[in-house]
Amino acid sequence: MNLSHVFNREEHDQTVIDCFLQMWRYSADLMFIMAVEEDDEFSLYDNNPASKTVMGLEEGAEIHRLNLRMQFGDEMAEQVYATYRQVLQAKTPISIEQTGVRGDGSRIYFDTLFVPIFDELGKPIFVCGVSRDITKIKDAESVALKANEKLLEYSVALETINQDLDRKVQERTKELESAKRTVEESLEAKSSFVARMSHEIRTPINAVIGLSHLSLKTSLNDEQQDCMNKILASGEVLLSLVNDVLDFSKIEAGKMSIETVPFSPRLIVQHAINMNTTKAQEKKLALTVDISASLPPMLLGDPLRIQQVLVNLVTNAVKFTERGGVCVRVYSDTNNGQGVLLRCDVIDTGIGISKTNIKQLFQSFQQADDSITRVFGGTGLGLTISRQLCDIMGGDIWVNSEIGHGSTFSFTLPLNVSSSLSFSIDPTLNEENNIPDLSQYNLLLAEDNLINQKVILGYLDDTSINVDVAGNGEDAINKLDSKNYDIVLMDIQMPIMDGLTATRHIRSSSVYGNIPIIAMTAHVSEDAKKQSALAGMNAHLDKPIKKIDLYKTLQKHLHAETQDNPLKMNDLFVSNQDSSYVEVLSKMSSIDTLDIKGAINNLGGKTSLYLDLVTAFYNKYKVFTIDGCLESNIVDIIHSLKSNSAYIGAFDLSLHCSELERNIQNNMISSKLLERLVQTVNKLAYELEKVLIPYNSLINSDEGDRTFCADELASKLEVIVPLLKKSDFFVENHFSLLRKMVRGTKYALDIEHLIFDIKDVEFEVAAVKASQLIFELQGN
């Protein structure tokens, strides 16, 4: 067909009709024309091939006004007619979803568009329709609906299961919580019982050991001397047993605390050897030590617990060795500059242990065999405690042994290397019998037990201190009301008024409320010590009281100026120093948080420099608040405080600053840690003020009685900055004058930092610090 470019109505309509005829023939949709007959009847005027197929008619059949009633029956015809009548009533095209049956009997779904056709008079003559097969869509909807129903069923079932599971979990949790409470209550009851029994046993032990010491100081014949030595040895064995049981109970209850402080491994080994030297000499055993030269001189850990493990192993080695000797070997398996794996081997030539018995060796109350207990004694707790201590400290312990060929007990502990040259020494490491002269002091002893009174009085008699005795807390308060005392030794458990109550009364007094009070008790738990501290006691002496501990505690809290103890002032300070220096440093040594000896050693023994730095520290931090920290750069403040506190020997404060620095780096700043820092600094500043103020003229004086001038110091620093930028070692010639210029001022620490960097060949860092200090000195 050629289509004209000029519009022709007849040609145009014919083209549309031709197109629709082609669609009628080939469309997959069902197309039909229903004729409206008389009496509300309808006939199939015609339908397309797709419709014929569905209706079961031959594809090429000619249809013209086919009677549906005759073809499909009255029932189906009426269903179809009802739809046609609905369309005619609507008088507008409408879409209706329908259900039908194919010729093969299968169900089919249609979405049909019905169009009513009327003549010029408005009489209906045809109903035309186009039906789309939506059977697959309906089937999919049906499947989805069924799946949704199943999903709903599963959800309900799952919810039921979850509720049942939650109920069972809650029931089980309650059971576990109840069991946990029962276990905790049992452990608490056991711990309380052990602590109480420990106290009851320690009291008579204190008498046995104390009276034995006092008796040995009297004139005794050989037989009496031997008996007293055996009584003393038995008392010490009994005390060791009580300590083992208490430690075992603490570990089992999870109350064993481990600290991290600088210590010398060599001193710990020496202590273990010293404790066993006498026994080894009696058995003619060789005690040898092999400490690796590569072992760091200072480590960070818990020296008391490590010492406890080592002493236990060495004591056992000496006990079970009859000939030959014992060797203690200490070295590090690894060393990366920051941490080491400390290893200790205790090698003996003793009786050895069979492979069978090794397995039970580290169990509670177990030894290699029953005969061991009969021959050598002991409970078998020592190795159990040693293993548990190693576990708590993150280490390991084991043994290699053969019957008749000796044993090697080994343990390893992961430790960090300490950068500090100072360390805390356990008092038992230096147990010389140096007796202080305390004749100028008055002491009040509050103790109800007559035997304990005799022991303490026997110890105190050698010091020439003036002692009065009170039988209970109320008596002690009455004596304080009538006489001036310098210190109080206070037993905790006493009749009428106990020591804790008496201490609280004393602390409330405006007259003698600040007197040092030292607790004496057989309760050695951490809780007991906390109760003593909360009541206001200054220190805690464990019964049975050791003479050396008593002397050192008295020296420390009496601030004795003339003393003869292991930490002699003449050994600590340069001998040619002015006596005034010795006096102020002696008083300063009473501050618990300062390690004066370690600090002065770090400064090369320069006592006057140490005093300068302490004074500078006081001037810099005498006003130290949380607000001040938050308003300034807290990182710089804490970093500076860390090194400044280390300079004056406040090593615990320095470690606390390090912890805060790590928290800040990890964005975990703790307000509690910061508050504790401020309290610690303020307390130290207050203690320094009490010592420094009376000696202010001494500390702030100089050869020429110089007064500090900020401009003069800034000018001097401007001279040395060019030298620093050129890394010129000639700058060291200015150290002495710089120190003199800042003596007794808050800038002494800044100058010391500067000098330290220069000595460490950090000229660039020193140049920056010098420039910053110049800027600070010049103001705006």
Phi, psi and omega in degrees: 000128176266124182265133181281148175280351179259135184294128176227118187303312183297316180294320181297312181296321180297322180297317179298317180297317179299317180297317181291329177294324177291320177296319178304320185283320190253352184293142176280343176285152182274120179244140182206160176229121178255131178269139178272118182259180177290161176058036175064028179258164180224153175224156179278107181289315174187161174211159185278169183304320181298322180290321179300318181299315181294323182280354179083019179265157178294140184300323183265006183294140178271124183247133175206106177059052179287130180281114184288328180298318181288329184280316188240352179099160185295321186297311181290322181299317181296322178298317181289319182298323181300322179292319181295320179298321178299321180292317181295323178294324180292330179056022178207154180299135178222155178253134181223134173275135184228158175241135180219182179234130177290171178298331179276004177094352181281150182281145181223145180245137180234151166243108191248134172263114179260135178232114178281142180241129180240154177276189185294336181268002179086012179273132180292135180235331179218156166234111180262151181209151174232118183250134176251132180287113179246026182300314181297321179296316180295320178298318179297319178297320179297316179298316180297321180296316179295320179297321179295321177297317178297317180300320178296319178298314180298320181297317179297317180295318180295321178297320178297317179297316181297317179298319178295320179294317178300318180298317180293320179297316179298318178297318181292322179297317178298320178297316180294319178297319178296317179295321179297317178298320179298315180295315180298318179296321179295315180295320180295317179296319179294315180298318179297319180296314181298317180296319180295314180295324178300317179297315182295323181284323183295328182299309176291329177298319178304318179293316181300309183290315182297313180292329176296316177300315182293321180295323181292344178275350180266174179283118181230146172281176186299318182294318178294319178301316180295317179298316181294321177299321179290322176297316179298315180296319179295320178297319179292324176296317179297319177297318178300319179297315179299318178299318180298314180297319180294316178298316180300318179295318179299314182295316181297324180275000180072025183253007178280117182261143179244131179254166179233105181222159176292141177206161178260118179297330180295320179294323179295316178297317181299321179296317179299321179291315182300322182293337184248004183298313182300313180297320179294321179295322178299323181267003180057046178259148176272127175251115183237157181230136177230099180253125183298138179292337181276355179291128179303142182292332182230134178234165177250123180180198178255096186297325182294319181287320177296318178298321180299317179296313184294317179299319179300314182293318181292319179298317178297318181299316179293320182298319186262016177242125181259334178211156182100242181183183180230134179239133175252119181245127182232128179201178180242132179288320180225154177206105180257016179093332180253321183221159178225156170257095182293131179235133177235128175244128174248109188251128178231166178250037187275207190288338180079171183225139179286157180299325180294317184281341180299324185299326183262007189294324185265013178274159184296136176056034179240140169233178187303317173201168186299330181293334178301314181299319182292320185278314189254343182081179178104166183252344186084006180281332187303313181290326177297314179296320179299315179297315181294322177296318178298320178298314181299323182273008176081019183250198182214156179216142181203176182218143170239126185201156172221146178302127177081359182237021176079181183220154172232108175266131183230147171216150178236145179220128175282119183229159175262155178275132180272134176275347182279143177270353180264161179204158178267127182254127176297137182305332182288350181282341179227078187261050174290149181273049177282126185252122180285154175266107183244029185296339183273001186247154176248129183237139175250121179257115178256101185207128182269336182281119185297322180293315178297323175302315183296319180297309183296317179297325177296318177295316185288335182301324181291339183272350182066017178287149180275120188239135168241147184246136174240139184275348178199177184295322180295318177298322180297318179295319179299320180291323177295328179291335187254351184208150178273126177240155179265337183198155179234130169261116191241116172288149183278310183265111178217155178287168178067299176216123181284171185293324181293315179296318179298320180297320179296321177297316181297317182295337180277354182280140177275350183265307184236024184296341183261006183295139177295133179236123182252123180283141173233119182202154174274354173282113185249010181287162178295325179298320180296320179292322178295320178297320178298315181295318180296327179288343178113013181279147185274332183204174188220116176256125181276137173273144357290133186285131176274139183301316182297323178293319179298313181299314183293324178294318178296315179301317183296316186268347174268351181053045183297123181281323178254108185217156179230078182238175183301335181258068186291143180295326181293333177279333185280323186245155179300134190296332184270011179288153176298145182299333178296323177297315180299321182295313182291323179289328177297316179292324181292333181293348178282349179283115188302325188274004180250132172254086186296317183299314180298319181294316181292323175299319179296334180266016178071026178079013183275095184294316182296323177296320179298317179297322177301315183291321178297316179296318178297321179298316180297313181297326184282325189242014181293337171241102186224114185232162176295318180301319179298323179293315185289329180285333181258185177283101186297328180297314180294321181298312183291321179296318179293318180297326181300311182285323180297319179291328177292325179301322184265003176092009176273070190289327177295320177297321178297318178295323178296321177297320178299319179296318178296320178301315179298320179297319180294318178299328180265015181054041181234042183297129183253126179294329179293317179296320180293319178296320178296323179298313181298317179297319181295316180295316181296322179295317180295319179297321179296317180293322178294322181299317181299326181277319190281324186305315179296340183247025185301318182294323180294313187286324183270358181278161177215173183306320183251017183050050183290147171254144185289137178229115182297319181296322181294318179293320179297319179297319180296320179293325178296333178287322186273342180302314177300324178295321179294320180294333178266003183054044182269119182291352177298343181298336181297338178293345182266354185303310186301313182293321179299317180296321178294322183294330185254007183301128179079009179245170180289348181275355181300320179293321179297318179294322180294322175300317181299313180297320179299316179297321180294315179296333179272011179059033175258067185295320181297316178298317180297322179297318179296315180296321179296317180296318178297321180292322176301314180300318180294319182292326183277353178077225183284000000 
